[in-house]
Amino acid sequence: MFDTVCSFPLSSDLFAQAIHPSEPVLALGLSSGHVQTLRLPPVGDEDVDEGSPAKNGFGQIETAWRTRRHKDSCRTVAFSTDGTSLYSAGTDGLLKAAATETGQVESKIAIPPLDT
């Protein structure tokens, strides 16, 4: 019923994904606790040559950065509305904000456990 358009060579299972609000960037949260961003090929760029792979839809997907952000699995990722920050939360109880371009952590906060 569904065709696979592309596949990513991931080091562990994918738990979360988010698309940048204005750039061709995809953020991934993995079961290993890693967070990584992938730079996707440009779409509809007039500066790209007519016969180039990017123009034909076969451009290169590159890893912008990858880091072990959480001790346990990363369960969610989201970009800020302006796209300058990437937020991730994991089962380690931490919410971290990082610079989208570099992956450098800018701040973090502990998420209190739920009382049962």
Jmol script that loads the backbone (N, CA, C; Angstrom):
load data "model"
ATOM      1  N   MET A   1       0.818  -1.191   0.000  1.00  0.00           N
ATOM      2  CA  MET A   1       0.000   0.000   0.000  1.00  0.00           C
ATOM      3  C   MET A   1       0.865   1.260   0.000  1.00  0.00           C
ATOM      4  N   PHE A   2       1.909   1.281   0.837  1.00  0.00           N
ATOM      5  CA  PHE A   2       2.798   2.436   0.906  1.00  0.00           C
ATOM      6  C   PHE A   2       4.170   2.059   0.371  1.00  0.00           C
ATOM      7  N   ASP A   3       4.767   2.944  -0.384  1.00  0.00           N
ATOM      8  CA  ASP A   3       6.122   2.735  -0.879  1.00  0.00           C
ATOM      9  C   ASP A   3       7.101   3.467   0.016  1.00  0.00           C
ATOM     10  N   THR A   4       8.291   2.903   0.200  1.00  0.00           N
ATOM     11  CA  THR A   4       9.336   3.565   0.957  1.00  0.00           C
ATOM     12  C   THR A   4      10.005   4.586   0.048  1.00  0.00           C
ATOM     13  N   VAL A   5       9.922   5.847   0.431  1.00  0.00           N
ATOM     14  CA  VAL A   5      10.528   6.911  -0.360  1.00  0.00           C
ATOM     15  C   VAL A   5      12.031   6.947  -0.118  1.00  0.00           C
ATOM     16  N   CYS A   6      12.414   6.839   1.141  1.00  0.00           N
ATOM     17  CA  CYS A   6      13.832   6.781   1.482  1.00  0.00           C
ATOM     18  C   CYS A   6      13.973   6.130   2.851  1.00  0.00           C
ATOM     19  N   SER A   7      15.165   5.732   3.182  1.00  0.00           N
ATOM     20  CA  SER A   7      15.432   5.178   4.499  1.00  0.00           C
ATOM     21  C   SER A   7      16.701   5.826   5.037  1.00  0.00           C
ATOM     22  N   PHE A   8      16.758   5.957   6.349  1.00  0.00           N
ATOM     23  CA  PHE A   8      17.904   6.569   7.002  1.00  0.00           C
ATOM     24  C   PHE A   8      18.688   5.482   7.722  1.00  0.00           C
ATOM     25  N   PRO A   9      20.002   5.486   7.608  1.00  0.00           N
ATOM     26  CA  PRO A   9      20.813   4.499   8.331  1.00  0.00           C
ATOM     27  C   PRO A   9      20.958   4.909   9.796  1.00  0.00           C
ATOM     28  N   LEU A  10      20.013   4.522  10.621  1.00  0.00           N
ATOM     29  CA  LEU A  10      20.006   4.924  12.032  1.00  0.00           C
ATOM     30  C   LEU A  10      20.689   3.863  12.882  1.00  0.00           C
ATOM     31  N   SER A  11      21.349   4.314  13.952  1.00  0.00           N
ATOM     32  CA  SER A  11      22.082   3.405  14.828  1.00  0.00           C
ATOM     33  C   SER A  11      21.165   2.695  15.825  1.00  0.00           C
ATOM     34  N   SER A  12      19.946   3.193  16.011  1.00  0.00           N
ATOM     35  CA  SER A  12      18.974   2.559  16.904  1.00  0.00           C
ATOM     36  C   SER A  12      17.574   2.974  16.473  1.00  0.00           C
ATOM     37  N   ASP A  13      16.577   2.462  17.179  1.00  0.00           N
ATOM     38  CA  ASP A  13      15.187   2.709  16.794  1.00  0.00           C
ATOM     39  C   ASP A  13      14.817   4.183  16.916  1.00  0.00           C
ATOM     40  N   LEU A  14      13.966   4.618  16.019  1.00  0.00           N
ATOM     41  CA  LEU A  14      13.484   5.994  15.988  1.00  0.00           C
ATOM     42  C   LEU A  14      12.282   6.137  16.909  1.00  0.00           C
ATOM     43  N   PHE A  15      12.339   7.114  17.832  1.00  0.00           N
ATOM     44  CA  PHE A  15      11.216   7.395  18.715  1.00  0.00           C
ATOM     45  C   PHE A  15      10.503   8.682  18.343  1.00  0.00           C
ATOM     46  N   ALA A  16      11.236   9.677  17.841  1.00  0.00           N
ATOM     47  CA  ALA A  16      10.622  10.984  17.591  1.00  0.00           C
ATOM     48  C   ALA A  16      11.281  11.654  16.399  1.00  0.00           C
ATOM     49  N   GLN A  17      10.508  12.526  15.746  1.00  0.00           N
ATOM     50  CA  GLN A  17      11.047  13.294  14.637  1.00  0.00           C
ATOM     51  C   GLN A  17      10.341  14.637  14.575  1.00  0.00           C
ATOM     52  N   ALA A  18      11.053  15.632  14.058  1.00  0.00           N
ATOM     53  CA  ALA A  18      10.489  16.973  13.908  1.00  0.00           C
ATOM     54  C   ALA A  18      11.117  17.622  12.690  1.00  0.00           C
ATOM     55  N   ILE A  19      10.328  18.417  11.979  1.00  0.00           N
ATOM     56  CA  ILE A  19      10.809  19.132  10.805  1.00  0.00           C
ATOM     57  C   ILE A  19      10.958  20.600  11.152  1.00  0.00           C
ATOM     58  N   HIS A  20      12.095  21.183  10.779  1.00  0.00           N
ATOM     59  CA  HIS A  20      12.386  22.592  11.025  1.00  0.00           C
ATOM     60  C   HIS A  20      11.311  23.458  10.359  1.00  0.00           C
ATOM     61  N   PRO A  21      10.914  24.565  11.009  1.00  0.00           N
ATOM     62  CA  PRO A  21       9.834  25.385  10.451  1.00  0.00           C
ATOM     63  C   PRO A  21      10.164  26.104   9.145  1.00  0.00           C
ATOM     64  N   SER A  22      11.441  26.338   8.838  1.00  0.00           N
ATOM     65  CA  SER A  22      11.743  27.083   7.614  1.00  0.00           C
ATOM     66  C   SER A  22      12.942  26.557   6.817  1.00  0.00           C
ATOM     67  N   GLU A  23      13.718  25.652   7.359  1.00  0.00           N
ATOM     68  CA  GLU A  23      14.902  25.106   6.693  1.00  0.00           C
ATOM     69  C   GLU A  23      14.685  23.627   6.384  1.00  0.00           C
ATOM     70  N   PRO A  24      15.406  23.081   5.399  1.00  0.00           N
ATOM     71  CA  PRO A  24      15.283  21.652   5.109  1.00  0.00           C
ATOM     72  C   PRO A  24      16.090  20.810   6.103  1.00  0.00           C
ATOM     73  N   VAL A  25      15.647  20.809   7.362  1.00  0.00           N
ATOM     74  CA  VAL A  25      16.340  20.112   8.449  1.00  0.00           C
ATOM     75  C   VAL A  25      15.338  19.210   9.168  1.00  0.00           C
ATOM     76  N   LEU A  26      15.764  17.985   9.447  1.00  0.00           N
ATOM     77  CA  LEU A  26      14.955  17.006  10.154  1.00  0.00           C
ATOM     78  C   LEU A  26      15.689  16.614  11.429  1.00  0.00           C
ATOM     79  N   ALA A  27      15.007  16.677  12.565  1.00  0.00           N
ATOM     80  CA  ALA A  27      15.591  16.264  13.844  1.00  0.00           C
ATOM     81  C   ALA A  27      15.027  14.904  14.228  1.00  0.00           C
ATOM     82  N   LEU A  28      15.896  14.050  14.779  1.00  0.00           N
ATOM     83  CA  LEU A  28      15.505  12.697  15.162  1.00  0.00           C
ATOM     84  C   LEU A  28      15.870  12.439  16.611  1.00  0.00           C
ATOM     85  N   GLY A  29      14.990  11.770  17.345  1.00  0.00           N
ATOM     86  CA  GLY A  29      15.251  11.296  18.696  1.00  0.00           C
ATOM     87  C   GLY A  29      15.261   9.779  18.678  1.00  0.00           C
ATOM     88  N   LEU A  30      16.337   9.168  19.162  1.00  0.00           N
ATOM     89  CA  LEU A  30      16.520   7.728  19.055  1.00  0.00           C
ATOM     90  C   LEU A  30      16.402   7.014  20.393  1.00  0.00           C
ATOM     91  N   SER A  31      16.139   5.717  20.333  1.00  0.00           N
ATOM     92  CA  SER A  31      15.985   4.920  21.552  1.00  0.00           C
ATOM     93  C   SER A  31      17.281   4.829  22.356  1.00  0.00           C
ATOM     94  N   SER A  32      18.409   5.102  21.739  1.00  0.00           N
ATOM     95  CA  SER A  32      19.701   5.064  22.429  1.00  0.00           C
ATOM     96  C   SER A  32      19.976   6.331  23.234  1.00  0.00           C
ATOM     97  N   GLY A  33      19.095   7.347  23.121  1.00  0.00           N
ATOM     98  CA  GLY A  33      19.315   8.620  23.783  1.00  0.00           C
ATOM     99  C   GLY A  33      19.959   9.654  22.885  1.00  0.00           C
ATOM    100  N   HIS A  34      20.342   9.244  21.682  1.00  0.00           N
ATOM    101  CA  HIS A  34      20.953  10.172  20.735  1.00  0.00           C
ATOM    102  C   HIS A  34      19.908  11.083  20.107  1.00  0.00           C
ATOM    103  N   VAL A  35      20.337  12.300  19.820  1.00  0.00           N
ATOM    104  CA  VAL A  35      19.563  13.253  19.037  1.00  0.00           C
ATOM    105  C   VAL A  35      20.451  13.640  17.869  1.00  0.00           C
ATOM    106  N   GLN A  36      19.877  13.671  16.681  1.00  0.00           N
ATOM    107  CA  GLN A  36      20.662  14.076  15.529  1.00  0.00           C
ATOM    108  C   GLN A  36      19.805  14.897  14.581  1.00  0.00           C
ATOM    109  N   THR A  37      20.471  15.734  13.797  1.00  0.00           N
ATOM    110  CA  THR A  37      19.769  16.499  12.782  1.00  0.00           C
ATOM    111  C   THR A  37      20.337  16.139  11.419  1.00  0.00           C
ATOM    112  N   LEU A  38      19.448  16.047  10.466  1.00  0.00           N
ATOM    113  CA  LEU A  38      19.809  15.732   9.093  1.00  0.00           C
ATOM    114  C   LEU A  38      19.459  16.925   8.217  1.00  0.00           C
ATOM    115  N   ARG A  39      20.371  17.287   7.341  1.00  0.00           N
ATOM    116  CA  ARG A  39      20.115  18.349   6.365  1.00  0.00           C
ATOM    117  C   ARG A  39      19.631  17.679   5.089  1.00  0.00           C
ATOM    118  N   LEU A  40      18.412  18.023   4.693  1.00  0.00           N
ATOM    119  CA  LEU A  40      17.791  17.449   3.507  1.00  0.00           C
ATOM    120  C   LEU A  40      18.180  18.253   2.272  1.00  0.00           C
ATOM    121  N   PRO A  41      18.095  17.658   1.098  1.00  0.00           N
ATOM    122  CA  PRO A  41      18.433  18.401  -0.118  1.00  0.00           C
ATOM    123  C   PRO A  41      17.427  19.535  -0.341  1.00  0.00           C
ATOM    124  N   PRO A  42      17.870  20.638  -0.938  1.00  0.00           N
ATOM    125  CA  PRO A  42      16.955  21.756  -1.188  1.00  0.00           C
ATOM    126  C   PRO A  42      15.885  21.364  -2.203  1.00  0.00           C
ATOM    127  N   VAL A  43      14.726  22.005  -2.084  1.00  0.00           N
ATOM    128  CA  VAL A  43      13.617  21.749  -2.995  1.00  0.00           C
ATOM    129  C   VAL A  43      13.300  23.029  -3.747  1.00  0.00           C
ATOM    130  N   GLY A  44      13.199  22.942  -5.059  1.00  0.00           N
ATOM    131  CA  GLY A  44      12.791  24.091  -5.855  1.00  0.00           C
ATOM    132  C   GLY A  44      13.789  25.226  -5.878  1.00  0.00           C
ATOM    133  N   ASP A  45      15.060  24.942  -5.752  1.00  0.00           N
ATOM    134  CA  ASP A  45      16.092  25.977  -5.742  1.00  0.00           C
ATOM    135  C   ASP A  45      16.451  26.331  -7.183  1.00  0.00           C
ATOM    136  N   GLU A  46      16.245  27.590  -7.571  1.00  0.00           N
ATOM    137  CA  GLU A  46      16.535  28.014  -8.937  1.00  0.00           C
ATOM    138  C   GLU A  46      18.025  27.986  -9.250  1.00  0.00           C
ATOM    139  N   ASP A  47      18.883  28.047  -8.242  1.00  0.00           N
ATOM    140  CA  ASP A  47      20.326  28.073  -8.449  1.00  0.00           C
ATOM    141  C   ASP A  47      20.910  26.696  -8.773  1.00  0.00           C
ATOM    142  N   VAL A  48      20.103  25.650  -8.638  1.00  0.00           N
ATOM    143  CA  VAL A  48      20.581  24.288  -8.877  1.00  0.00           C
ATOM    144  C   VAL A  48      20.519  23.997 -10.374  1.00  0.00           C
ATOM    145  N   ASP A  49      21.582  23.389 -10.919  1.00  0.00           N
ATOM    146  CA  ASP A  49      21.632  23.041 -12.344  1.00  0.00           C
ATOM    147  C   ASP A  49      20.510  22.082 -12.701  1.00  0.00           C
ATOM    148  N   GLU A  50      20.016  22.197 -13.923  1.00  0.00           N
ATOM    149  CA  GLU A  50      18.878  21.399 -14.392  1.00  0.00           C
ATOM    150  C   GLU A  50      19.139  19.897 -14.306  1.00  0.00           C
ATOM    151  N   GLY A  51      20.339  19.447 -14.627  1.00  0.00           N
ATOM    152  CA  GLY A  51      20.638  18.018 -14.623  1.00  0.00           C
ATOM    153  C   GLY A  51      21.192  17.492 -13.318  1.00  0.00           C
ATOM    154  N   SER A  52      21.289  18.323 -12.283  1.00  0.00           N
ATOM    155  CA  SER A  52      21.904  17.893 -11.026  1.00  0.00           C
ATOM    156  C   SER A  52      20.984  16.946 -10.254  1.00  0.00           C
ATOM    157  N   PRO A  53      21.546  16.111  -9.380  1.00  0.00           N
ATOM    158  CA  PRO A  53      20.732  15.195  -8.586  1.00  0.00           C
ATOM    159  C   PRO A  53      19.707  15.918  -7.708  1.00  0.00           C
ATOM    160  N   ALA A  54      20.058  17.083  -7.157  1.00  0.00           N
ATOM    161  CA  ALA A  54      19.125  17.811  -6.299  1.00  0.00           C
ATOM    162  C   ALA A  54      17.900  18.262  -7.087  1.00  0.00           C
ATOM    163  N   LYS A  55      18.072  18.651  -8.333  1.00  0.00           N
ATOM    164  CA  LYS A  55      16.959  19.091  -9.174  1.00  0.00           C
ATOM    165  C   LYS A  55      16.047  17.916  -9.510  1.00  0.00           C
ATOM    166  N   ASN A  56      16.611  16.717  -9.636  1.00  0.00           N
ATOM    167  CA  ASN A  56      15.846  15.532  -9.995  1.00  0.00           C
ATOM    168  C   ASN A  56      15.262  14.810  -8.781  1.00  0.00           C
ATOM    169  N   GLY A  57      15.480  15.337  -7.576  1.00  0.00           N
ATOM    170  CA  GLY A  57      14.937  14.712  -6.377  1.00  0.00           C
ATOM    171  C   GLY A  57      15.796  13.621  -5.784  1.00  0.00           C
ATOM    172  N   PHE A  58      17.071  13.564  -6.164  1.00  0.00           N
ATOM    173  CA  PHE A  58      17.958  12.528  -5.651  1.00  0.00           C
ATOM    174  C   PHE A  58      19.145  13.123  -4.913  1.00  0.00           C
ATOM    175  N   GLY A  59      18.948  14.207  -4.188  1.00  0.00           N
ATOM    176  CA  GLY A  59      20.045  14.872  -3.497  1.00  0.00           C
ATOM    177  C   GLY A  59      20.552  14.087  -2.299  1.00  0.00           C
ATOM    178  N   GLN A  60      21.627  14.550  -1.731  1.00  0.00           N
ATOM    179  CA  GLN A  60      22.301  13.919  -0.600  1.00  0.00           C
ATOM    180  C   GLN A  60      21.677  14.371   0.715  1.00  0.00           C
ATOM    181  N   ILE A  61      21.407  13.427   1.622  1.00  0.00           N
ATOM    182  CA  ILE A  61      20.970  13.735   2.975  1.00  0.00           C
ATOM    183  C   ILE A  61      22.193  13.635   3.868  1.00  0.00           C
ATOM    184  N   GLU A  62      22.529  14.727   4.559  1.00  0.00           N
ATOM    185  CA  GLU A  62      23.748  14.782   5.363  1.00  0.00           C
ATOM    186  C   GLU A  62      23.417  14.964   6.842  1.00  0.00           C
ATOM    187  N   THR A  63      24.213  14.346   7.697  1.00  0.00           N
ATOM    188  CA  THR A  63      24.063  14.547   9.135  1.00  0.00           C
ATOM    189  C   THR A  63      24.724  15.870   9.502  1.00  0.00           C
ATOM    190  N   ALA A  64      23.943  16.790  10.066  1.00  0.00           N
ATOM    191  CA  ALA A  64      24.484  18.086  10.500  1.00  0.00           C
ATOM    192  C   ALA A  64      25.241  17.905  11.818  1.00  0.00           C
ATOM    193  N   TRP A  65      24.620  17.223  12.786  1.00  0.00           N
ATOM    194  CA  TRP A  65      25.283  16.880  14.033  1.00  0.00           C
ATOM    195  C   TRP A  65      24.537  15.733  14.698  1.00  0.00           C
ATOM    196  N   ARG A  66      25.226  15.043  15.612  1.00  0.00           N
ATOM    197  CA  ARG A  66      24.665  13.905  16.343  1.00  0.00           C
ATOM    198  C   ARG A  66      25.333  13.870  17.702  1.00  0.00           C
ATOM    199  N   THR A  67      24.546  13.640  18.746  1.00  0.00           N
ATOM    200  CA  THR A  67      25.102  13.580  20.088  1.00  0.00           C
ATOM    201  C   THR A  67      24.238  12.699  20.983  1.00  0.00           C
ATOM    202  N   ARG A  68      24.852  12.155  22.020  1.00  0.00           N
ATOM    203  CA  ARG A  68      24.100  11.385  23.025  1.00  0.00           C
ATOM    204  C   ARG A  68      23.559  12.392  24.020  1.00  0.00           C
ATOM    205  N   ARG A  69      22.308  12.740  23.864  1.00  0.00           N
ATOM    206  CA  ARG A  69      21.692  13.804  24.640  1.00  0.00           C
ATOM    207  C   ARG A  69      21.066  13.305  25.938  1.00  0.00           C
ATOM    208  N   HIS A  70      20.607  12.056  25.968  1.00  0.00           N
ATOM    209  CA  HIS A  70      19.907  11.518  27.134  1.00  0.00           C
ATOM    210  C   HIS A  70      20.508  10.170  27.533  1.00  0.00           C
ATOM    211  N   LYS A  71      20.484   9.881  28.851  1.00  0.00           N
ATOM    212  CA  LYS A  71      21.047   8.629  29.358  1.00  0.00           C
ATOM    213  C   LYS A  71      20.231   7.434  28.884  1.00  0.00           C
ATOM    214  N   ASP A  72      18.920   7.623  28.818  1.00  0.00           N
ATOM    215  CA  ASP A  72      18.034   6.582  28.304  1.00  0.00           C
ATOM    216  C   ASP A  72      17.503   7.063  26.955  1.00  0.00           C
ATOM    217  N   SER A  73      16.380   6.563  26.534  1.00  0.00           N
ATOM    218  CA  SER A  73      15.879   6.922  25.212  1.00  0.00           C
ATOM    219  C   SER A  73      15.372   8.361  25.145  1.00  0.00           C
ATOM    220  N   CYS A  74      15.493   8.951  23.973  1.00  0.00           N
ATOM    221  CA  CYS A  74      14.938  10.275  23.694  1.00  0.00           C
ATOM    222  C   CYS A  74      13.527  10.049  23.166  1.00  0.00           C
ATOM    223  N   ARG A  75      12.519  10.604  23.846  1.00  0.00           N
ATOM    224  CA  ARG A  75      11.139  10.308  23.501  1.00  0.00           C
ATOM    225  C   ARG A  75      10.448  11.377  22.678  1.00  0.00           C
ATOM    226  N   THR A  76      10.974  12.599  22.664  1.00  0.00           N
ATOM    227  CA  THR A  76      10.345  13.639  21.854  1.00  0.00           C
ATOM    228  C   THR A  76      11.361  14.708  21.470  1.00  0.00           C
ATOM    229  N   VAL A  77      11.173  15.287  20.292  1.00  0.00           N
ATOM    230  CA  VAL A  77      11.967  16.415  19.827  1.00  0.00           C
ATOM    231  C   VAL A  77      11.015  17.425  19.191  1.00  0.00           C
ATOM    232  N   ALA A  78      11.356  18.716  19.328  1.00  0.00           N
ATOM    233  CA  ALA A  78      10.543  19.780  18.731  1.00  0.00           C
ATOM    234  C   ALA A  78      11.408  21.011  18.532  1.00  0.00           C
ATOM    235  N   PHE A  79      11.167  21.719  17.438  1.00  0.00           N
ATOM    236  CA  PHE A  79      11.851  22.981  17.174  1.00  0.00           C
ATOM    237  C   PHE A  79      11.067  24.133  17.782  1.00  0.00           C
ATOM    238  N   SER A  80      11.782  25.204  18.155  1.00  0.00           N
ATOM    239  CA  SER A  80      11.108  26.431  18.568  1.00  0.00           C
ATOM    240  C   SER A  80      10.419  27.025  17.337  1.00  0.00           C
ATOM    241  N   THR A  81       9.498  27.953  17.541  1.00  0.00           N
ATOM    242  CA  THR A  81       8.744  28.507  16.417  1.00  0.00           C
ATOM    243  C   THR A  81       9.633  29.224  15.412  1.00  0.00           C
ATOM    244  N   ASP A  82      10.734  29.816  15.872  1.00  0.00           N
ATOM    245  CA  ASP A  82      11.648  30.487  14.939  1.00  0.00           C
ATOM    246  C   ASP A  82      12.751  29.551  14.426  1.00  0.00           C
ATOM    247  N   GLY A  83      12.808  28.334  14.943  1.00  0.00           N
ATOM    248  CA  GLY A  83      13.758  27.342  14.467  1.00  0.00           C
ATOM    249  C   GLY A  83      15.160  27.451  15.016  1.00  0.00           C
ATOM    250  N   THR A  84      15.417  28.372  15.932  1.00  0.00           N
ATOM    251  CA  THR A  84      16.773  28.539  16.453  1.00  0.00           C
ATOM    252  C   THR A  84      17.126  27.530  17.540  1.00  0.00           C
ATOM    253  N   SER A  85      16.135  26.939  18.180  1.00  0.00           N
ATOM    254  CA  SER A  85      16.375  25.969  19.249  1.00  0.00           C
ATOM    255  C   SER A  85      15.679  24.650  18.947  1.00  0.00           C
ATOM    256  N   LEU A  86      16.294  23.570  19.424  1.00  0.00           N
ATOM    257  CA  LEU A  86      15.720  22.233  19.325  1.00  0.00           C
ATOM    258  C   LEU A  86      15.571  21.701  20.742  1.00  0.00           C
ATOM    259  N   TYR A  87      14.373  21.289  21.100  1.00  0.00           N
ATOM    260  CA  TYR A  87      14.082  20.763  22.426  1.00  0.00           C
ATOM    261  C   TYR A  87      13.985  19.248  22.344  1.00  0.00           C
ATOM    262  N   SER A  88      14.516  18.582  23.365  1.00  0.00           N
ATOM    263  CA  SER A  88      14.402  17.128  23.437  1.00  0.00           C
ATOM    264  C   SER A  88      14.103  16.729  24.877  1.00  0.00           C
ATOM    265  N   ALA A  89      13.319  15.670  25.021  1.00  0.00           N
ATOM    266  CA  ALA A  89      13.009  15.128  26.349  1.00  0.00           C
ATOM    267  C   ALA A  89      13.190  13.624  26.285  1.00  0.00           C
ATOM    268  N   GLY A  90      13.730  13.078  27.371  1.00  0.00           N
ATOM    269  CA  GLY A  90      13.997  11.646  27.411  1.00  0.00           C
ATOM    270  C   GLY A  90      13.453  11.000  28.658  1.00  0.00           C
ATOM    271  N   THR A  91      13.579   9.675  28.706  1.00  0.00           N
ATOM    272  CA  THR A  91      13.116   8.931  29.867  1.00  0.00           C
ATOM    273  C   THR A  91      14.012   9.145  31.080  1.00  0.00           C
ATOM    274  N   ASP A  92      15.113   9.876  30.903  1.00  0.00           N
ATOM    275  CA  ASP A  92      15.981  10.221  32.030  1.00  0.00           C
ATOM    276  C   ASP A  92      15.413  11.384  32.838  1.00  0.00           C
ATOM    277  N   GLY A  93      14.259  11.934  32.411  1.00  0.00           N
ATOM    278  CA  GLY A  93      13.602  13.005  33.150  1.00  0.00           C
ATOM    279  C   GLY A  93      14.162  14.388  32.871  1.00  0.00           C
ATOM    280  N   LEU A  94      14.869  14.565  31.773  1.00  0.00           N
ATOM    281  CA  LEU A  94      15.440  15.863  31.434  1.00  0.00           C
ATOM    282  C   LEU A  94      14.841  16.415  30.149  1.00  0.00           C
ATOM    283  N   LEU A  95      14.600  17.707  30.153  1.00  0.00           N
ATOM    284  CA  LEU A  95      14.216  18.460  28.972  1.00  0.00           C
ATOM    285  C   LEU A  95      15.391  19.366  28.648  1.00  0.00           C
ATOM    286  N   LYS A  96      15.916  19.265  27.427  1.00  0.00           N
ATOM    287  CA  LYS A  96      17.099  20.043  27.055  1.00  0.00           C
ATOM    288  C   LYS A  96      16.794  20.905  25.834  1.00  0.00           C
ATOM    289  N   ALA A  97      17.331  22.117  25.841  1.00  0.00           N
ATOM    290  CA  ALA A  97      17.239  23.029  24.704  1.00  0.00           C
ATOM    291  C   ALA A  97      18.638  23.187  24.133  1.00  0.00           C
ATOM    292  N   ALA A  98      18.746  23.028  22.815  1.00  0.00           N
ATOM    293  CA  ALA A  98      20.042  23.118  22.152  1.00  0.00           C
ATOM    294  C   ALA A  98      19.933  24.047  20.950  1.00  0.00           C
ATOM    295  N   ALA A  99      21.060  24.625  20.559  1.00  0.00           N
ATOM    296  CA  ALA A  99      21.115  25.442  19.354  1.00  0.00           C
ATOM    297  C   ALA A  99      20.933  24.523  18.143  1.00  0.00           C
ATOM    298  N   THR A 100      20.038  24.871  17.261  1.00  0.00           N
ATOM    299  CA  THR A 100      19.750  24.042  16.098  1.00  0.00           C
ATOM    300  C   THR A 100      20.968  23.862  15.209  1.00  0.00           C
ATOM    301  N   GLU A 101      21.732  24.904  14.997  1.00  0.00           N
ATOM    302  CA  GLU A 101      22.885  24.848  14.086  1.00  0.00           C
ATOM    303  C   GLU A 101      24.011  23.947  14.589  1.00  0.00           C
ATOM    304  N   THR A 102      24.289  23.994  15.899  1.00  0.00           N
ATOM    305  CA  THR A 102      25.462  23.308  16.444  1.00  0.00           C
ATOM    306  C   THR A 102      25.142  22.107  17.322  1.00  0.00           C
ATOM    307  N   GLY A 103      23.944  22.060  17.890  1.00  0.00           N
ATOM    308  CA  GLY A 103      23.594  21.005  18.831  1.00  0.00           C
ATOM    309  C   GLY A 103      24.070  21.284  20.245  1.00  0.00           C
ATOM    310  N   GLN A 104      24.703  22.420  20.462  1.00  0.00           N
ATOM    311  CA  GLN A 104      25.214  22.803  21.784  1.00  0.00           C
ATOM    312  C   GLN A 104      24.047  23.064  22.739  1.00  0.00           C
ATOM    313  N   VAL A 105      24.055  22.393  23.905  1.00  0.00           N
ATOM    314  CA  VAL A 105      22.981  22.566  24.896  1.00  0.00           C
ATOM    315  C   VAL A 105      23.034  23.980  25.461  1.00  0.00           C
ATOM    316  N   GLU A 106      21.888  24.659  25.423  1.00  0.00           N
ATOM    317  CA  GLU A 106      21.774  26.023  25.940  1.00  0.00           C
ATOM    318  C   GLU A 106      21.172  26.048  27.338  1.00  0.00           C
ATOM    319  N   SER A 107      20.272  25.110  27.611  1.00  0.00           N
ATOM    320  CA  SER A 107      19.675  25.013  28.945  1.00  0.00           C
ATOM    321  C   SER A 107      19.043  23.646  29.116  1.00  0.00           C
ATOM    322  N   LYS A 108      18.804  23.281  30.375  1.00  0.00           N
ATOM    323  CA  LYS A 108      18.123  22.022  30.669  1.00  0.00           C
ATOM    324  C   LYS A 108      17.336  22.165  31.952  1.00  0.00           C
ATOM    325  N   ILE A 109      16.322  21.340  32.079  1.00  0.00           N
ATOM    326  CA  ILE A 109      15.468  21.368  33.261  1.00  0.00           C
ATOM    327  C   ILE A 109      15.028  19.936  33.556  1.00  0.00           C
ATOM    328  N   ALA A 110      14.947  19.616  34.839  1.00  0.00           N
ATOM    329  CA  ALA A 110      14.486  18.288  35.248  1.00  0.00           C
ATOM    330  C   ALA A 110      12.966  18.270  35.265  1.00  0.00           C
ATOM    331  N   ILE A 111      12.409  17.206  34.724  1.00  0.00           N
ATOM    332  CA  ILE A 111      10.961  17.023  34.721  1.00  0.00           C
ATOM    333  C   ILE A 111      10.623  16.190  35.948  1.00  0.00           C
ATOM    334  N   PRO A 112       9.780  16.729  36.845  1.00  0.00           N
ATOM    335  CA  PRO A 112       9.466  15.970  38.066  1.00  0.00           C
ATOM    336  C   PRO A 112       8.684  14.684  37.738  1.00  0.00           C
ATOM    337  N   PRO A 113       8.984  13.609  38.447  1.00  0.00           N
ATOM    338  CA  PRO A 113       8.271  12.341  38.200  1.00  0.00           C
ATOM    339  C   PRO A 113       6.809  12.448  38.618  1.00  0.00           C
ATOM    340  N   LEU A 114       5.961  11.669  37.974  1.00  0.00           N
ATOM    341  CA  LEU A 114       4.537  11.624  38.343  1.00  0.00           C
ATOM    342  C   LEU A 114       4.368  10.834  39.606  1.00  0.00           C
ATOM    343  N   ASP A 115       3.542  11.322  40.499  1.00  0.00           N
ATOM    344  CA  ASP A 115       3.221  10.570  41.719  1.00  0.00           C
ATOM    345  C   ASP A 115       2.195   9.507  41.377  1.00  0.00           C
ATOM    346  N   THR A 116       2.449   8.295  41.853  1.00  0.00           N
ATOM    347  CA  THR A 116       1.503   7.210  41.557  1.00  0.00           C
ATOM    348  C   THR A 116       0.757   6.789  42.774  1.00  0.00           C
TER     349      THR A 116
END
end "model"
wireframe off; spacefill off
backbone 0.3
color backbone group
